[in-house]
């Protein structure tokens, strides 16, 4: 779905990347019947995909393993001076 969407945004001609998809193998340009066939085949996967994205966003926003916290801390250590780190630590408490 992502490949087809990106290709459609950039023109009417089917890219070689999209030609790897069943419905577009023999197509040179996008046309409505092919797009409808593709949509009906993948539409159930769209909900799964969006649900997976939502789960990944929730994981990223709210779950912190010790390893992940160490990576975040190291990233900040590389970008902040000592005074800024001290202020940040106080604000986190």
PyMOL Python script that loads the backbone (N, CA, C, O; Angstrom):
from pymol import cmd

cmd.read_pdbstr("""\
ATOM      1  N   UNK A   1       0.843  -1.192   0.000  1.00  0.00           N
ATOM      2  CA  UNK A   1       0.000   0.000   0.000  1.00  0.00           C
ATOM      3  C   UNK A   1       0.884   1.249   0.000  1.00  0.00           C
ATOM      4  O   UNK A   1       0.625   2.203  -0.734  1.00  0.00           O
ATOM      5  N   UNK A   2       1.929   1.231   0.831  1.00  0.00           N
ATOM      6  CA  UNK A   2       2.820   2.394   0.918  1.00  0.00           C
ATOM      7  C   UNK A   2       3.514   2.638  -0.419  1.00  0.00           C
ATOM      8  O   UNK A   2       3.595   3.778  -0.878  1.00  0.00           O
ATOM      9  N   UNK A   3       4.011   1.577  -1.042  1.00  0.00           N
ATOM     10  CA  UNK A   3       4.715   1.732  -2.320  1.00  0.00           C
ATOM     11  C   UNK A   3       3.782   2.275  -3.395  1.00  0.00           C
ATOM     12  O   UNK A   3       4.160   3.163  -4.161  1.00  0.00           O
ATOM     13  N   UNK A   4       2.576   1.748  -3.452  1.00  0.00           N
ATOM     14  CA  UNK A   4       1.612   2.215  -4.446  1.00  0.00           C
ATOM     15  C   UNK A   4       1.269   3.680  -4.183  1.00  0.00           C
ATOM     16  O   UNK A   4       1.238   4.487  -5.112  1.00  0.00           O
ATOM     17  N   UNK A   5       1.015   4.020  -2.937  1.00  0.00           N
ATOM     18  CA  UNK A   5       0.692   5.394  -2.581  1.00  0.00           C
ATOM     19  C   UNK A   5       1.810   6.353  -2.984  1.00  0.00           C
ATOM     20  O   UNK A   5       1.559   7.382  -3.611  1.00  0.00           O
ATOM     21  N   UNK A   6       3.043   6.008  -2.619  1.00  0.00           N
ATOM     22  CA  UNK A   6       4.170   6.883  -2.966  1.00  0.00           C
ATOM     23  C   UNK A   6       4.327   7.024  -4.469  1.00  0.00           C
ATOM     24  O   UNK A   6       4.582   8.120  -4.968  1.00  0.00           O
ATOM     25  N   UNK A   7       4.179   5.929  -5.190  1.00  0.00           N
ATOM     26  CA  UNK A   7       4.295   5.980  -6.634  1.00  0.00           C
ATOM     27  C   UNK A   7       3.197   6.849  -7.250  1.00  0.00           C
ATOM     28  O   UNK A   7       3.465   7.638  -8.156  1.00  0.00           O
ATOM     29  N   UNK A   8       1.972   6.706  -6.765  1.00  0.00           N
ATOM     30  CA  UNK A   8       0.857   7.514  -7.277  1.00  0.00           C
ATOM     31  C   UNK A   8       1.088   9.005  -7.044  1.00  0.00           C
ATOM     32  O   UNK A   8       0.728   9.829  -7.884  1.00  0.00           O
ATOM     33  N   UNK A   9       1.689   9.352  -5.905  1.00  0.00           N
ATOM     34  CA  UNK A   9       1.935  10.766  -5.598  1.00  0.00           C
ATOM     35  C   UNK A   9       2.901  11.393  -6.600  1.00  0.00           C
ATOM     36  O   UNK A   9       2.864  12.601  -6.836  1.00  0.00           O
ATOM     37  N   UNK A  10       3.763  10.568  -7.185  1.00  0.00           N
ATOM     38  CA  UNK A  10       4.802  11.109  -8.054  1.00  0.00           C
ATOM     39  C   UNK A  10       4.531  10.931  -9.541  1.00  0.00           C
ATOM     40  O   UNK A  10       5.371  11.287 -10.367  1.00  0.00           O
ATOM     41  N   UNK A  11       3.377  10.390  -9.890  1.00  0.00           N
ATOM     42  CA  UNK A  11       3.061  10.302 -11.303  1.00  0.00           C
ATOM     43  C   UNK A  11       2.128   9.160 -11.640  1.00  0.00           C
ATOM     44  O   UNK A  11       1.766   8.349 -10.787  1.00  0.00           O
ATOM     45  N   UNK A  12       1.753   9.118 -12.888  1.00  0.00           N
ATOM     46  CA  UNK A  12       0.786   8.115 -13.332  1.00  0.00           C
ATOM     47  C   UNK A  12       1.437   6.809 -13.765  1.00  0.00           C
ATOM     48  O   UNK A  12       0.747   5.801 -13.918  1.00  0.00           O
ATOM     49  N   UNK A  13       2.761   6.808 -13.967  1.00  0.00           N
ATOM     50  CA  UNK A  13       3.442   5.618 -14.459  1.00  0.00           C
ATOM     51  C   UNK A  13       3.832   4.697 -13.307  1.00  0.00           C
ATOM     52  O   UNK A  13       4.290   5.156 -12.261  1.00  0.00           O
ATOM     53  N   UNK A  14       3.647   3.402 -13.507  1.00  0.00           N
ATOM     54  CA  UNK A  14       3.936   2.405 -12.483  1.00  0.00           C
ATOM     55  C   UNK A  14       5.446   2.169 -12.431  1.00  0.00           C
ATOM     56  O   UNK A  14       6.064   1.825 -13.438  1.00  0.00           O
ATOM     57  N   UNK A  15       6.029   2.357 -11.252  1.00  0.00           N
ATOM     58  CA  UNK A  15       7.472   2.159 -11.084  1.00  0.00           C
ATOM     59  C   UNK A  15       7.808   0.673 -11.091  1.00  0.00           C
ATOM     60  O   UNK A  15       6.937  -0.173 -10.887  1.00  0.00           O
ATOM     61  N   UNK A  16       9.072   0.367 -11.326  1.00  0.00           N
ATOM     62  CA  UNK A  16       9.515  -1.034 -11.302  1.00  0.00           C
ATOM     63  C   UNK A  16       9.286  -1.665  -9.939  1.00  0.00           C
ATOM     64  O   UNK A  16       8.997  -2.857  -9.835  1.00  0.00           O
ATOM     65  N   UNK A  17       9.417  -0.858  -8.899  1.00  0.00           N
ATOM     66  CA  UNK A  17       9.186  -1.342  -7.538  1.00  0.00           C
ATOM     67  C   UNK A  17       7.739  -1.815  -7.371  1.00  0.00           C
ATOM     68  O   UNK A  17       7.489  -2.868  -6.783  1.00  0.00           O
ATOM     69  N   UNK A  18       6.803  -1.044  -7.884  1.00  0.00           N
ATOM     70  CA  UNK A  18       5.378  -1.389  -7.768  1.00  0.00           C
ATOM     71  C   UNK A  18       5.018  -2.528  -8.716  1.00  0.00           C
ATOM     72  O   UNK A  18       4.074  -3.273  -8.454  1.00  0.00           O
ATOM     73  N   UNK A  19       5.759  -2.672  -9.815  1.00  0.00           N
ATOM     74  CA  UNK A  19       5.486  -3.782 -10.746  1.00  0.00           C
ATOM     75  C   UNK A  19       5.753  -5.142 -10.115  1.00  0.00           C
ATOM     76  O   UNK A  19       5.393  -6.173 -10.683  1.00  0.00           O
ATOM     77  N   UNK A  20       6.376  -5.147  -8.952  1.00  0.00           N
ATOM     78  CA  UNK A  20       6.590  -6.402  -8.226  1.00  0.00           C
ATOM     79  C   UNK A  20       5.300  -6.868  -7.537  1.00  0.00           C
ATOM     80  O   UNK A  20       5.213  -8.008  -7.081  1.00  0.00           O
ATOM     81  N   UNK A  21       4.316  -5.992  -7.464  1.00  0.00           N
ATOM     82  CA  UNK A  21       3.032  -6.296  -6.824  1.00  0.00           C
ATOM     83  C   UNK A  21       2.107  -6.933  -7.857  1.00  0.00           C
ATOM     84  O   UNK A  21       1.999  -6.458  -8.988  1.00  0.00           O
ATOM     85  N   UNK A  22       1.452  -8.001  -7.459  1.00  0.00           N
ATOM     86  CA  UNK A  22       0.617  -8.820  -8.343  1.00  0.00           C
ATOM     87  C   UNK A  22      -0.218  -8.027  -9.343  1.00  0.00           C
ATOM     88  O   UNK A  22      -0.120  -8.260 -10.548  1.00  0.00           O
ATOM     89  N   UNK A  23      -1.029  -7.105  -8.867  1.00  0.00           N
ATOM     90  CA  UNK A  23      -1.967  -6.389  -9.740  1.00  0.00           C
ATOM     91  C   UNK A  23      -1.273  -5.474 -10.744  1.00  0.00           C
ATOM     92  O   UNK A  23      -1.872  -5.125 -11.761  1.00  0.00           O
ATOM     93  N   UNK A  24      -0.054  -5.086 -10.492  1.00  0.00           N
ATOM     94  CA  UNK A  24       0.625  -4.092 -11.327  1.00  0.00           C
ATOM     95  C   UNK A  24       1.720  -4.679 -12.213  1.00  0.00           C
ATOM     96  O   UNK A  24       2.416  -3.937 -12.906  1.00  0.00           O
ATOM     97  N   UNK A  25       1.878  -6.000 -12.200  1.00  0.00           N
ATOM     98  CA  UNK A  25       2.961  -6.648 -12.942  1.00  0.00           C
ATOM     99  C   UNK A  25       2.997  -6.255 -14.422  1.00  0.00           C
ATOM    100  O   UNK A  25       4.074  -6.033 -14.975  1.00  0.00           O
ATOM    101  N   UNK A  26       1.848  -6.169 -15.055  1.00  0.00           N
ATOM    102  CA  UNK A  26       1.789  -5.884 -16.492  1.00  0.00           C
ATOM    103  C   UNK A  26       1.348  -4.454 -16.798  1.00  0.00           C
ATOM    104  O   UNK A  26       1.147  -4.098 -17.959  1.00  0.00           O
ATOM    105  N   UNK A  27       1.202  -3.646 -15.769  1.00  0.00           N
ATOM    106  CA  UNK A  27       0.691  -2.280 -15.960  1.00  0.00           C
ATOM    107  C   UNK A  27       1.831  -1.291 -16.187  1.00  0.00           C
ATOM    108  O   UNK A  27       2.890  -1.385 -15.567  1.00  0.00           O
ATOM    109  N   UNK A  28       1.593  -0.352 -17.080  1.00  0.00           N
ATOM    110  CA  UNK A  28       2.541   0.745 -17.285  1.00  0.00           C
ATOM    111  C   UNK A  28       2.051   2.018 -16.609  1.00  0.00           C
ATOM    112  O   UNK A  28       2.845   2.850 -16.168  1.00  0.00           O
ATOM    113  N   UNK A  29       0.731   2.154 -16.534  1.00  0.00           N
ATOM    114  CA  UNK A  29       0.134   3.313 -15.871  1.00  0.00           C
ATOM    115  C   UNK A  29      -0.929   2.804 -14.885  1.00  0.00           C
ATOM    116  O   UNK A  29      -1.446   1.695 -15.016  1.00  0.00           O
ATOM    117  N   UNK A  30      -1.231   3.646 -13.904  1.00  0.00           N
ATOM    118  CA  UNK A  30      -2.281   3.297 -12.950  1.00  0.00           C
ATOM    119  C   UNK A  30      -3.632   3.519 -13.612  1.00  0.00           C
ATOM    120  O   UNK A  30      -3.858   4.535 -14.269  1.00  0.00           O
ATOM    121  N   UNK A  31      -4.514   2.567 -13.430  1.00  0.00           N
ATOM    122  CA  UNK A  31      -5.891   2.789 -13.861  1.00  0.00           C
ATOM    123  C   UNK A  31      -6.818   2.284 -12.754  1.00  0.00           C
ATOM    124  O   UNK A  31      -6.443   1.458 -11.922  1.00  0.00           O
ATOM    125  N   UNK A  32      -8.018   2.804 -12.778  1.00  0.00           N
ATOM    126  CA  UNK A  32      -8.963   2.571 -11.699  1.00  0.00           C
ATOM    127  C   UNK A  32      -9.243   1.089 -11.444  1.00  0.00           C
ATOM    128  O   UNK A  32      -9.200   0.667 -10.288  1.00  0.00           O
ATOM    129  N   UNK A  33      -9.530   0.277 -12.473  1.00  0.00           N
ATOM    130  CA  UNK A  33      -9.841  -1.138 -12.190  1.00  0.00           C
ATOM    131  C   UNK A  33      -8.701  -1.878 -11.481  1.00  0.00           C
ATOM    132  O   UNK A  33      -8.952  -2.692 -10.593  1.00  0.00           O
ATOM    133  N   UNK A  34      -7.468  -1.604 -11.864  1.00  0.00           N
ATOM    134  CA  UNK A  34      -6.328  -2.264 -11.217  1.00  0.00           C
ATOM    135  C   UNK A  34      -6.206  -1.797  -9.768  1.00  0.00           C
ATOM    136  O   UNK A  34      -5.972  -2.604  -8.868  1.00  0.00           O
ATOM    137  N   UNK A  35      -6.365  -0.495  -9.549  1.00  0.00           N
ATOM    138  CA  UNK A  35      -6.296   0.037  -8.188  1.00  0.00           C
ATOM    139  C   UNK A  35      -7.390  -0.550  -7.303  1.00  0.00           C
ATOM    140  O   UNK A  35      -7.146  -0.850  -6.134  1.00  0.00           O
ATOM    141  N   UNK A  36      -8.596  -0.716  -7.851  1.00  0.00           N
ATOM    142  CA  UNK A  36      -9.697  -1.305  -7.088  1.00  0.00           C
ATOM    143  C   UNK A  36      -9.377  -2.759  -6.741  1.00  0.00           C
ATOM    144  O   UNK A  36      -9.588  -3.187  -5.607  1.00  0.00           O
ATOM    145  N   UNK A  37      -8.871  -3.515  -7.715  1.00  0.00           N
ATOM    146  CA  UNK A  37      -8.496  -4.912  -7.448  1.00  0.00           C
ATOM    147  C   UNK A  37      -7.446  -4.990  -6.334  1.00  0.00           C
ATOM    148  O   UNK A  37      -7.543  -5.815  -5.426  1.00  0.00           O
ATOM    149  N   UNK A  38      -6.457  -4.126  -6.424  1.00  0.00           N
ATOM    150  CA  UNK A  38      -5.410  -4.090  -5.403  1.00  0.00           C
ATOM    151  C   UNK A  38      -6.005  -3.748  -4.035  1.00  0.00           C
ATOM    152  O   UNK A  38      -5.714  -4.415  -3.042  1.00  0.00           O
ATOM    153  N   UNK A  39      -6.830  -2.720  -3.989  1.00  0.00           N
ATOM    154  CA  UNK A  39      -7.442  -2.311  -2.727  1.00  0.00           C
ATOM    155  C   UNK A  39      -8.240  -3.451  -2.108  1.00  0.00           C
ATOM    156  O   UNK A  39      -8.100  -3.711  -0.913  1.00  0.00           O
ATOM    157  N   UNK A  40      -9.074  -4.139  -2.888  1.00  0.00           N
ATOM    158  CA  UNK A  40      -9.887  -5.210  -2.332  1.00  0.00           C
ATOM    159  C   UNK A  40      -9.025  -6.353  -1.801  1.00  0.00           C
ATOM    160  O   UNK A  40      -9.412  -7.034  -0.852  1.00  0.00           O
ATOM    161  N   UNK A  41      -7.868  -6.563  -2.405  1.00  0.00           N
ATOM    162  CA  UNK A  41      -6.990  -7.630  -1.926  1.00  0.00           C
ATOM    163  C   UNK A  41      -6.307  -7.244  -0.612  1.00  0.00           C
ATOM    164  O   UNK A  41      -6.125  -8.101   0.253  1.00  0.00           O
ATOM    165  N   UNK A  42      -5.928  -5.985  -0.445  1.00  0.00           N
ATOM    166  CA  UNK A  42      -5.134  -5.588   0.718  1.00  0.00           C
ATOM    167  C   UNK A  42      -5.918  -4.855   1.807  1.00  0.00           C
ATOM    168  O   UNK A  42      -5.353  -4.548   2.856  1.00  0.00           O
ATOM    169  N   UNK A  43      -7.181  -4.570   1.590  1.00  0.00           N
ATOM    170  CA  UNK A  43      -7.910  -3.704   2.524  1.00  0.00           C
ATOM    171  C   UNK A  43      -7.936  -4.244   3.950  1.00  0.00           C
ATOM    172  O   UNK A  43      -7.882  -3.460   4.898  1.00  0.00           O
ATOM    173  N   UNK A  44      -8.016  -5.554   4.125  1.00  0.00           N
ATOM    174  CA  UNK A  44      -8.017  -6.096   5.484  1.00  0.00           C
ATOM    175  C   UNK A  44      -6.671  -5.877   6.168  1.00  0.00           C
ATOM    176  O   UNK A  44      -6.602  -5.771   7.392  1.00  0.00           O
ATOM    177  N   UNK A  45      -5.623  -5.812   5.389  1.00  0.00           N
ATOM    178  CA  UNK A  45      -4.285  -5.596   5.943  1.00  0.00           C
ATOM    179  C   UNK A  45      -4.093  -4.150   6.400  1.00  0.00           C
ATOM    180  O   UNK A  45      -3.240  -3.881   7.245  1.00  0.00           O
ATOM    181  N   UNK A  46      -4.868  -3.227   5.858  1.00  0.00           N
ATOM    182  CA  UNK A  46      -4.749  -1.818   6.235  1.00  0.00           C
ATOM    183  C   UNK A  46      -5.041  -1.623   7.716  1.00  0.00           C
ATOM    184  O   UNK A  46      -4.315  -0.904   8.402  1.00  0.00           O
ATOM    185  N   UNK A  47      -6.093  -2.253   8.211  1.00  0.00           N
ATOM    186  CA  UNK A  47      -6.440  -2.132   9.621  1.00  0.00           C
ATOM    187  C   UNK A  47      -5.335  -2.734  10.493  1.00  0.00           C
ATOM    188  O   UNK A  47      -4.975  -2.166  11.524  1.00  0.00           O
ATOM    189  N   UNK A  48      -4.805  -3.873  10.079  1.00  0.00           N
ATOM    190  CA  UNK A  48      -3.710  -4.493  10.824  1.00  0.00           C
ATOM    191  C   UNK A  48      -2.493  -3.571  10.855  1.00  0.00           C
ATOM    192  O   UNK A  48      -1.848  -3.409  11.891  1.00  0.00           O
ATOM    193  N   UNK A  49      -2.191  -2.972   9.710  1.00  0.00           N
ATOM    194  CA  UNK A  49      -1.044  -2.073   9.598  1.00  0.00           C
ATOM    195  C   UNK A  49      -1.208  -0.858  10.515  1.00  0.00           C
ATOM    196  O   UNK A  49      -0.286  -0.500  11.249  1.00  0.00           O
ATOM    197  N   UNK A  50      -2.385  -0.228  10.468  1.00  0.00           N
ATOM    198  CA  UNK A  50      -2.629   0.945  11.305  1.00  0.00           C
ATOM    199  C   UNK A  50      -2.611   0.584  12.788  1.00  0.00           C
ATOM    200  O   UNK A  50      -2.134   1.365  13.612  1.00  0.00           O
ATOM    201  N   UNK A  51      -3.120  -0.576  13.123  1.00  0.00           N
ATOM    202  CA  UNK A  51      -3.089  -1.033  14.503  1.00  0.00           C
ATOM    203  C   UNK A  51      -1.648  -1.244  14.962  1.00  0.00           C
ATOM    204  O   UNK A  51      -1.289  -0.884  16.083  1.00  0.00           O
ATOM    205  N   UNK A  52      -0.833  -1.824  14.099  1.00  0.00           N
ATOM    206  CA  UNK A  52       0.577  -2.044  14.438  1.00  0.00           C
ATOM    207  C   UNK A  52       1.306  -0.719  14.623  1.00  0.00           C
ATOM    208  O   UNK A  52       2.134  -0.588  15.525  1.00  0.00           O
ATOM    209  N   UNK A  53       1.006   0.265  13.777  1.00  0.00           N
ATOM    210  CA  UNK A  53       1.614   1.591  13.937  1.00  0.00           C
ATOM    211  C   UNK A  53       1.191   2.199  15.276  1.00  0.00           C
ATOM    212  O   UNK A  53       2.024   2.753  15.994  1.00  0.00           O
ATOM    213  N   UNK A  54      -0.079   2.099  15.609  1.00  0.00           N
ATOM    214  CA  UNK A  54      -0.574   2.617  16.877  1.00  0.00           C
ATOM    215  C   UNK A  54       0.125   1.951  18.059  1.00  0.00           C
ATOM    216  O   UNK A  54       0.517   2.620  19.015  1.00  0.00           O
ATOM    217  N   UNK A  55       0.278   0.636  17.989  1.00  0.00           N
ATOM    218  CA  UNK A  55       0.972  -0.084  19.057  1.00  0.00           C
ATOM    219  C   UNK A  55       2.422   0.370  19.175  1.00  0.00           C
ATOM    220  O   UNK A  55       2.939   0.536  20.280  1.00  0.00           O
ATOM    221  N   UNK A  56       3.075   0.571  18.034  1.00  0.00           N
ATOM    222  CA  UNK A  56       4.480   1.021  18.045  1.00  0.00           C
ATOM    223  C   UNK A  56       4.598   2.418  18.646  1.00  0.00           C
ATOM    224  O   UNK A  56       5.543   2.700  19.382  1.00  0.00           O
ATOM    225  N   UNK A  57       3.656   3.280  18.341  1.00  0.00           N
ATOM    226  CA  UNK A  57       3.672   4.644  18.901  1.00  0.00           C
ATOM    227  C   UNK A  57       3.487   4.596  20.419  1.00  0.00           C
ATOM    228  O   UNK A  57       4.188   5.289  21.155  1.00  0.00           O
ATOM    229  N   UNK A  58       2.549   3.783  20.879  1.00  0.00           N
ATOM    230  CA  UNK A  58       2.331   3.638  22.317  1.00  0.00           C
ATOM    231  C   UNK A  58       3.585   3.087  22.993  1.00  0.00           C
ATOM    232  O   UNK A  58       3.988   3.579  24.047  1.00  0.00           O
ATOM    233  N   UNK A  59       4.201   2.072  22.394  1.00  0.00           N
ATOM    234  CA  UNK A  59       5.453   1.521  22.933  1.00  0.00           C
ATOM    235  C   UNK A  59       6.495   2.618  23.067  1.00  0.00           C
ATOM    236  O   UNK A  59       7.160   2.743  24.096  1.00  0.00           O
ATOM    237  N   UNK A  60       6.628   3.420  21.999  1.00  0.00           N
ATOM    238  CA  UNK A  60       7.660   4.453  21.976  1.00  0.00           C
ATOM    239  C   UNK A  60       7.394   5.545  23.007  1.00  0.00           C
ATOM    240  O   UNK A  60       8.333   6.073  23.603  1.00  0.00           O
ATOM    241  N   UNK A  61       6.145   5.883  23.218  1.00  0.00           N
ATOM    242  CA  UNK A  61       5.812   6.982  24.124  1.00  0.00           C
ATOM    243  C   UNK A  61       5.795   6.589  25.601  1.00  0.00           C
ATOM    244  O   UNK A  61       6.094   7.416  26.463  1.00  0.00           O
ATOM    245  N   UNK A  62       5.444   5.325  25.905  1.00  0.00           N
ATOM    246  CA  UNK A  62       5.140   4.995  27.294  1.00  0.00           C
ATOM    247  C   UNK A  62       5.926   3.837  27.916  1.00  0.00           C
ATOM    248  O   UNK A  62       5.818   3.614  29.122  1.00  0.00           O
ATOM    249  N   UNK A  63       6.708   3.099  27.134  1.00  0.00           N
ATOM    250  CA  UNK A  63       7.411   1.946  27.699  1.00  0.00           C
ATOM    251  C   UNK A  63       8.918   2.146  27.595  1.00  0.00           C
ATOM    252  O   UNK A  63       9.455   2.411  26.519  1.00  0.00           O
ATOM    253  N   UNK A  64       9.580   2.016  28.728  1.00  0.00           N
ATOM    254  CA  UNK A  64      11.009   2.289  28.795  1.00  0.00           C
ATOM    255  C   UNK A  64      11.729   1.144  29.508  1.00  0.00           C
ATOM    256  O   UNK A  64      11.614   0.991  30.724  1.00  0.00           O
ATOM    257  N   UNK A  65      12.456   0.359  28.758  1.00  0.00           N
ATOM    258  CA  UNK A  65      13.304  -0.657  29.372  1.00  0.00           C
ATOM    259  C   UNK A  65      14.564   0.034  29.880  1.00  0.00           C
ATOM    260  O   UNK A  65      14.854   1.169  29.501  1.00  0.00           O
ATOM    261  N   UNK A  66      15.300  -0.646  30.728  1.00  0.00           N
ATOM    262  CA  UNK A  66      16.543  -0.069  31.231  1.00  0.00           C
ATOM    263  C   UNK A  66      17.506   0.210  30.077  1.00  0.00           C
ATOM    264  O   UNK A  66      18.183   1.238  30.058  1.00  0.00           O
ATOM    265  N   UNK A  67      17.560  -0.704  29.127  1.00  0.00           N
ATOM    266  CA  UNK A  67      18.437  -0.519  27.960  1.00  0.00           C
ATOM    267  C   UNK A  67      18.046   0.729  27.169  1.00  0.00           C
ATOM    268  O   UNK A  67      18.904   1.510  26.759  1.00  0.00           O
ATOM    269  N   UNK A  68      16.758   0.904  26.962  1.00  0.00           N
ATOM    270  CA  UNK A  68      16.292   2.085  26.220  1.00  0.00           C
ATOM    271  C   UNK A  68      16.596   3.373  26.988  1.00  0.00           C
ATOM    272  O   UNK A  68      16.997   4.373  26.392  1.00  0.00           O
ATOM    273  N   UNK A  69      16.405   3.349  28.302  1.00  0.00           N
ATOM    274  CA  UNK A  69      16.718   4.521  29.106  1.00  0.00           C
ATOM    275  C   UNK A  69      18.210   4.848  29.038  1.00  0.00           C
ATOM    276  O   UNK A  69      18.590   6.019  29.008  1.00  0.00           O
ATOM    277  N   UNK A  70      19.046   3.824  29.015  1.00  0.00           N
ATOM    278  CA  UNK A  70      20.493   4.046  28.891  1.00  0.00           C
ATOM    279  C   UNK A  70      20.826   4.708  27.550  1.00  0.00           C
ATOM    280  O   UNK A  70      21.662   5.609  27.483  1.00  0.00           O
ATOM    281  N   UNK A  71      20.163   4.249  26.487  1.00  0.00           N
ATOM    282  CA  UNK A  71      20.390   4.847  25.157  1.00  0.00           C
ATOM    283  C   UNK A  71      19.955   6.316  25.139  1.00  0.00           C
ATOM    284  O   UNK A  71      20.655   7.171  24.596  1.00  0.00           O
ATOM    285  N   UNK A  72      18.814   6.594  25.727  1.00  0.00           N
ATOM    286  CA  UNK A  72      18.313   7.979  25.782  1.00  0.00           C
ATOM    287  C   UNK A  72      19.275   8.848  26.588  1.00  0.00           C
ATOM    288  O   UNK A  72      19.616   9.957  26.177  1.00  0.00           O
ATOM    289  N   UNK A  73      19.711   8.332  27.744  1.00  0.00           N
ATOM    290  CA  UNK A  73      20.633   9.088  28.589  1.00  0.00           C
ATOM    291  C   UNK A  73      21.938   9.368  27.845  1.00  0.00           C
ATOM    292  O   UNK A  73      22.458  10.483  27.904  1.00  0.00           O
ATOM    293  N   UNK A  74      22.463   8.373  27.153  1.00  0.00           N
ATOM    294  CA  UNK A  74      23.713   8.565  26.401  1.00  0.00           C
ATOM    295  C   UNK A  74      23.530   9.608  25.304  1.00  0.00           C
ATOM    296  O   UNK A  74      24.420  10.423  25.064  1.00  0.00           O
ATOM    297  N   UNK A  75      22.406   9.583  24.654  1.00  0.00           N
ATOM    298  CA  UNK A  75      22.124  10.558  23.602  1.00  0.00           C
ATOM    299  C   UNK A  75      22.132  11.980  24.171  1.00  0.00           C
ATOM    300  O   UNK A  75      22.705  12.894  23.578  1.00  0.00           O
ATOM    301  N   UNK A  76      21.485  12.153  25.333  1.00  0.00           N
ATOM    302  CA  UNK A  76      21.474  13.476  25.960  1.00  0.00           C
ATOM    303  C   UNK A  76      22.860  13.879  26.459  1.00  0.00           C
ATOM    304  O   UNK A  76      23.244  15.043  26.344  1.00  0.00           O
ATOM    305  N   UNK A  77      23.610  12.927  27.011  1.00  0.00           N
ATOM    306  CA  UNK A  77      24.963  13.235  27.488  1.00  0.00           C
ATOM    307  C   UNK A  77      25.840  13.777  26.362  1.00  0.00           C
ATOM    308  O   UNK A  77      26.677  14.653  26.578  1.00  0.00           O
ATOM    309  N   UNK A  78      25.637  13.245  25.164  1.00  0.00           N
ATOM    310  CA  UNK A  78      26.443  13.673  24.014  1.00  0.00           C
ATOM    311  C   UNK A  78      26.068  15.073  23.539  1.00  0.00           C
ATOM    312  O   UNK A  78      26.875  15.756  22.909  1.00  0.00           O
ATOM    313  N   UNK A  79      24.836  15.502  23.842  1.00  0.00           N
ATOM    314  CA  UNK A  79      24.355  16.773  23.308  1.00  0.00           C
ATOM    315  C   UNK A  79      24.249  17.891  24.328  1.00  0.00           C
ATOM    316  O   UNK A  79      24.116  19.055  23.950  1.00  0.00           O
ATOM    317  N   UNK A  80      24.306  17.566  25.613  1.00  0.00           N
ATOM    318  CA  UNK A  80      24.101  18.588  26.647  1.00  0.00           C
ATOM    319  C   UNK A  80      25.372  18.802  27.462  1.00  0.00           C
ATOM    320  O   UNK A  80      26.146  17.876  27.702  1.00  0.00           O
ATOM    321  N   UNK A  81      25.559  20.042  27.877  1.00  0.00           N
ATOM    322  CA  UNK A  81      26.657  20.298  28.818  1.00  0.00           C
ATOM    323  C   UNK A  81      26.182  19.951  30.231  1.00  0.00           C
ATOM    324  O   UNK A  81      24.996  19.699  30.444  1.00  0.00           O
ATOM    325  N   UNK A  82      27.101  19.937  31.189  1.00  0.00           N
ATOM    326  CA  UNK A  82      26.799  19.511  32.563  1.00  0.00           C
ATOM    327  C   UNK A  82      25.711  20.350  33.217  1.00  0.00           C
ATOM    328  O   UNK A  82      24.846  19.816  33.911  1.00  0.00           O
ATOM    329  N   UNK A  83      25.749  21.650  33.001  1.00  0.00           N
ATOM    330  CA  UNK A  83      24.734  22.519  33.616  1.00  0.00           C
ATOM    331  C   UNK A  83      23.333  22.201  33.088  1.00  0.00           C
ATOM    332  O   UNK A  83      22.366  22.159  33.849  1.00  0.00           O
ATOM    333  N   UNK A  84      23.241  21.982  31.797  1.00  0.00           N
ATOM    334  CA  UNK A  84      21.942  21.657  31.191  1.00  0.00           C
ATOM    335  C   UNK A  84      21.451  20.302  31.683  1.00  0.00           C
ATOM    336  O   UNK A  84      20.261  20.132  31.948  1.00  0.00           O
ATOM    337  N   UNK A  85      22.357  19.339  31.806  1.00  0.00           N
ATOM    338  CA  UNK A  85      21.976  18.017  32.330  1.00  0.00           C
ATOM    339  C   UNK A  85      21.447  18.148  33.748  1.00  0.00           C
ATOM    340  O   UNK A  85      20.447  17.519  34.095  1.00  0.00           O
ATOM    341  N   UNK A  86      22.112  18.968  34.586  1.00  0.00           N
ATOM    342  CA  UNK A  86      21.641  19.157  35.968  1.00  0.00           C
ATOM    343  C   UNK A  86      20.235  19.746  36.003  1.00  0.00           C
ATOM    344  O   UNK A  86      19.399  19.305  36.791  1.00  0.00           O
ATOM    345  N   UNK A  87      19.969  20.732  35.162  1.00  0.00           N
ATOM    346  CA  UNK A  87      18.629  21.332  35.082  1.00  0.00           C
ATOM    347  C   UNK A  87      17.608  20.273  34.635  1.00  0.00           C
ATOM    348  O   UNK A  87      16.514  20.179  35.192  1.00  0.00           O
ATOM    349  N   UNK A  88      17.974  19.501  33.648  1.00  0.00           N
ATOM    350  CA  UNK A  88      17.082  18.460  33.116  1.00  0.00           C
ATOM    351  C   UNK A  88      16.761  17.425  34.191  1.00  0.00           C
ATOM    352  O   UNK A  88      15.610  17.013  34.329  1.00  0.00           O
ATOM    353  N   UNK A  89      17.766  17.004  34.949  1.00  0.00           N
ATOM    354  CA  UNK A  89      17.556  16.033  36.027  1.00  0.00           C
ATOM    355  C   UNK A  89      16.591  16.593  37.062  1.00  0.00           C
ATOM    356  O   UNK A  89      15.689  15.887  37.513  1.00  0.00           O
ATOM    357  N   UNK A  90      16.770  17.843  37.441  1.00  0.00           N
ATOM    358  CA  UNK A  90      15.862  18.466  38.421  1.00  0.00           C
ATOM    359  C   UNK A  90      14.426  18.501  37.894  1.00  0.00           C
ATOM    360  O   UNK A  90      13.477  18.237  38.632  1.00  0.00           O
ATOM    361  N   UNK A  91      14.284  18.826  36.636  1.00  0.00           N
ATOM    362  CA  UNK A  91      12.947  18.893  36.043  1.00  0.00           C
ATOM    363  C   UNK A  91      12.291  17.530  35.952  1.00  0.00           C
ATOM    364  O   UNK A  91      11.066  17.427  36.031  1.00  0.00           O
ATOM    365  N   UNK A  92      13.081  16.487  35.788  1.00  0.00           N
ATOM    366  CA  UNK A  92      12.532  15.133  35.720  1.00  0.00           C
ATOM    367  C   UNK A  92      12.016  14.667  37.081  1.00  0.00           C
ATOM    368  O   UNK A  92      11.107  13.838  37.147  1.00  0.00           O
ATOM    369  N   UNK A  93      12.574  15.179  38.139  1.00  0.00           N
ATOM    370  CA  UNK A  93      12.136  14.781  39.493  1.00  0.00           C
ATOM    371  C   UNK A  93      10.856  15.479  39.795  1.00  0.00           C
ATOM    372  O   UNK A  93      10.297  15.301  40.877  1.00  0.00           O
TER     373      UNK A  93
END
""", "prot")
cmd.dss("prot")
cmd.show_as("cartoon", "prot")
cmd.util.cbc("prot")
cmd.orient("prot")
